Structures are given as C-alpha cells and as structure tokens.
Amino acid sequence: MWKRERSKSVTDIKRKLEEETEKNKNKETDLKNEKIKEAQKEFLAWKQKKEEFLNDETRQQKKEKEEKREEETESQLKRKELANEAYENWIQLKETEREMIADLVLIEAPPIPWIPPSN
C-alpha cells in the first residue's frame, strides 16, 4: 500500500513536472509567437509609412515636372508670338519701303532745262 501511494505520488509528481514544463514551453512559444506577430505588425506599419512617403514623393515630383512642362510651353508660346510679331513688323516695313520706292519711281523727275546745242 505504501508502495502504491508512493508510486502514485512519484508518478503524480512526474506528471505535474511534465505538465509544468509543457506549460512553460507553451508560454515561451506563445510569447515568441506574440513577439513575432508584434514585429510583423510594426514592420507592416513601417512599410506602409514608407510606401506612403514614396507615393507622396513621386506625386510631388510629377507635380513639379508638370509645372516645369507648363512653364516651358508658355515660354515657347511667348517666343513664337514675339517671333511672329517681329516677322509681321518686318514684312510691314518691307511693304512700306517698297511703296516708298514705287512712289519715288512714279514721281517724274522735273524736265531737264533746254540747252541749245553748242557748235
């Protein structure tokens, strides 16, 4: 009887120790899993922030490029307008010059006075 009680208590003690070690192992694995999940969440949050930052940066760069392109097109239009205006002024000057020359040609020179022939 003593042996039975003793053997039961020893097996109970062994079983309890095994259960405690199993619980400790489970706690450790749960803690590790929790830490891993937390680290994954932090990584995903960091990654999302980085992607948002990069998206903002690319949006800003696109906006700057668009503004630069608009400025260039505006300056090109201004240059073309100035060139056209200069060309039109030049043509107008040439036409008035031509008209002045035509007017000069049309005006007859006064007749040369008569000079008697010399003998």
C-alpha positions in Angstrom: 0.0 0.0 0.0 2.8 2.4 0.9 4.4 1.4 -2.4 1.2 2.2 -4.3 0.9 5.5 -2.6 4.5 6.3 -3.1 4.4 5.2 -6.7 1.3 7.2 -7.3 2.8 10.2 -5.7 6.0 9.9 -7.7 4.1 9.4 -11.0 1.9 12.3 -10.0 4.9 14.4 -9.3 6.5 13.4 -12.6 3.2 14.1 -14.4 3.0 17.5 -12.7 6.6 18.4 -13.6 6.0 17.3 -17.2 2.8 19.4 -17.3 4.6 22.4 -15.8 7.4 22.1 -18.3 4.9 21.7 -21.1 3.1 24.8 -19.8 6.3 26.7 -19.7 7.2 25.6 -23.2 3.7 26.6 -24.4 4.1 30.0 -22.7 7.5 30.5 -24.3 6.2 29.6 -27.7 3.2 31.8 -27.2 5.5 34.7 -26.2 7.7 34.1 -29.2 4.6 34.0 -31.4 3.3 37.2 -29.9 6.7 38.9 -30.4 6.8 37.7 -34.0 3.2 39.0 -34.6 4.1 42.3 -33.0 7.3 42.6 -35.0 5.3 41.8 -38.2 2.7 44.5 -37.4 5.5 47.0 -36.7 7.2 46.0 -40.0 4.0 46.3 -41.9 3.2 49.7 -40.4 6.8 50.9 -41.2 6.4 49.5 -44.8 3.1 51.3 -45.3 4.5 54.6 -44.0 7.5 54.2 -46.3 5.2 53.5 -49.3 3.0 56.5 -48.4 6.1 58.6 -48.2 7.4 57.3 -51.6 4.0 57.9 -53.1 3.9 61.4 -51.8 7.4 62.0 -53.1 6.6 60.6 -56.6 3.4 62.7 -56.6 5.4 65.8 -55.7 7.9 65.0 -58.4 5.2 64.5 -61.0 3.6 67.8 -60.0 7.0 69.6 -60.3 7.6 68.1 -63.7 4.1 69.1 -64.9 4.7 72.7 -63.7 8.0 72.8 -65.4 6.5 71.5 -68.6 3.7 74.1 -68.4 6.3 76.8 -67.9 8.3 75.6 -70.9 5.3 75.5 -73.2 4.3 79.0 -72.0 7.8 80.4 -72.7 7.8 78.6 -76.1 4.4 80.2 -77.0 5.7 83.6 -75.9 8.8 83.2 -78.1 6.6 82.2 -81.0 4.3 85.1 -80.5 7.3 87.5 -80.3 8.9 85.9 -83.4 5.6 86.2 -85.3 5.2 89.8 -84.2 8.7 90.7 -85.3 8.2 88.9 -88.6 4.9 90.8 -89.2 6.7 94.1 -88.4 9.5 93.3 -90.7 7.1 92.5 -93.5 5.2 95.7 -92.9 8.4 97.7 -93.0 9.4 96.0 -96.3 5.9 96.8 -97.8 6.2 100.4 -96.8 9.7 100.6 -98.1 8.5 99.0 -101.4 5.6 101.5 -101.5 8.0 104.4 -101.0 10.3 103.2 -103.7 7.3 102.8 -106.0 6.1 106.3 -105.2 9.6 107.7 -105.9 9.7 105.9 -109.3 6.3 107.2 -110.2 7.2 110.7 -109.5 8.6 112.0 -112.7 11.8 113.9 -112.4 11.5 117.5 -113.5 12.3 118.0 -117.1 15.9 118.9 -117.9 16.1 122.5 -119.0 16.7 123.0 -122.7 20.2 123.7 -123.5 21.0 124.8 -127.0 23.4 122.7 -129.0 26.9 124.0 -129.0 28.6 124.4 -132.3 
